[in-house]
């Protein structure tokens, strides 16, 4: 429904990014229900506006999509670059099992780790695949983090806390 209501440049960008090979390797086959595109939008929205997040996540994504329906080519290029660089670093560091603390891809693990690493990359401070794997495993080993990515995952404070924990972990590794 979101793709139809807010069709524009941002939806086109999501479709393009959804075909990025490293993303496809991590996510798997295309989702008939567009869950793969929604995760990309979730990353973009939280990367740019996590401080403004208010539950529920679906309304947050709708507001973000409505506000950014037809962004500039500069925005699209910068967004595509940070997504590709971040997802590629995860694929190189963790392989196709990234964001899967259990069997299925965990959206809360995905969004927080993606935003955390993207913030590190955006800062211009280099990071190695070893450091990415270390930060990722540190987060997944943290009891507080495990709780906020497994229970009430769209709660406003839990979203903000998991993103803050991930940013801190990736910036300090």
N, C-alpha and C positions, 0 to 999 in steps of 0.2 A: 504494500500500500504506500509506504514511504517513497519508494522509487517512482510511483505514478504521480503522487501528489506534489512532490518536490522535484520533479524532473528538471534537470538543468546541468550545468557544467560540473557541479560536485558529484552528482550521480554518475556522470560519464567518467569522472576521475576514479570513482569507486570501481566501476566496471573494468577500467584499464588496469588498476592496481590488483584487482582480483585475478588477473591472468599472469601476474608476475611469478616466474618459475619457483623462486625460493618460498614464496607464500603458498603456492599450490603444493609444494613438497611438504610443508608443515601442516597445512589445513587438510589436504586430501582432495577428493573429488568435489566438484562444484556442488553447492547446496541448492536444491530445487526451491527451497524456501528463503534463499538469499541470506542465510545466516553468516556466510563467509564475508559478504559485502558489509553486513551490519557490524561485524567485528572490526573491519577496517575503519568504518565510520566511527565506531566507539573509540578506537585509538586516536583518530584525528581530533575528535571532539574533546576527549580528555587531555590530549597533549596540549591543545590550544586553550581549553577553558575549564580545566578540572577545578579551579578555585570557585567557579560558578555552578558546580554540579549540585543539583537538588533532585532527589528521587521523585518519580520513578525514572529509570534509565531510558525507557522508550520515549517519554516526553522530553527529556533532556536532549536525546538524539534528534527528535523532531524539531525542537526549537533551534538547535545548532544547524540542522539541514535547511530550515526555513531562512534563517539569517544569512547563511552562506550558500544559498542556492546556486548563484552564478558568480563565483569568486574570480579574481583577476588571474591572468596567466602566470604572474609571478607567484601568487599564492599556490596555484596548482603545481607549478614546477617545484617549489620549495617543499610542499606537502608530499609530492611523489618521491622526491629525493630522500627525505627523512624516513619515510615509510620503507622504501627499498633498502636504504643503508642499514636501518635497524633490523628489519626482518632477515636480511642477508647475514648480518652478524650473528643473529640467533641461530640461523641454519648452520653456519660454519662452526659455531661453538657447541651446539647441542644436537644438531641433526633434526630429523623429522619428528622426534619425540618432544620437542620444545613445547612448553605450556601444558603438558600432560602429566601432572603429578600422580594421577591414577591412569585410567585407560583413555578417557575422553579429554578433548581439549577443554581446559577450564578457562572461561571467559575472564574471570577476575584475575587469574594468574597471567593471562595474556595481556590484558589492558595495563595492569600495573607494571609488569616487566617491560613492556614495549615503551610506555611513557618514561620509566626510569632510565632505560638505556638511551632513548631518543634525547632526553635532557642532557645526558652525558655527551653524546655525540654533538649536540647543538652547542655545547659549551666550548667545543674545539679542543678539549683535552683528550688525547688519544686513549684508546682502550684496546686491549688484546682479546683474542678469543678465550684465553685462559682466565682473564679478569672477568669476562662476561659469564663464563661457566661458574666461576667462584662466587660472584654476586648472586646469580640465580640460585645456586645451591645453598648459599647462606640464607636467602629469603625463605626457601622451601624448608629449611631446617629450623626456622624461627617459629616458636609456638604461637606468638601473637599473630604473625603473618598468616600462618596456616588457618587460624580461626577466622580471620577476616576475609579469607578467600574461599571459605567453605560454608559459612552461615550468613544469612541476611546480606548477601553480596551487593544488593543495590541500595542498601541503607546509606544515607548521605555521609555520615561520619566514617563508616567502614570504607567507602570508596575513597574518600579523601585521605584516610589513614594508610590504606594500602599503597596508594600512589606516593604519599610522602615517604613511607618506609622504603619503597623501591627507588625513588630518586636518591635518597640518602645513601642507600647501599651501592648504587651504581656510581654516584659521584665520588664516594670515599674509597672504592676498591682500587 
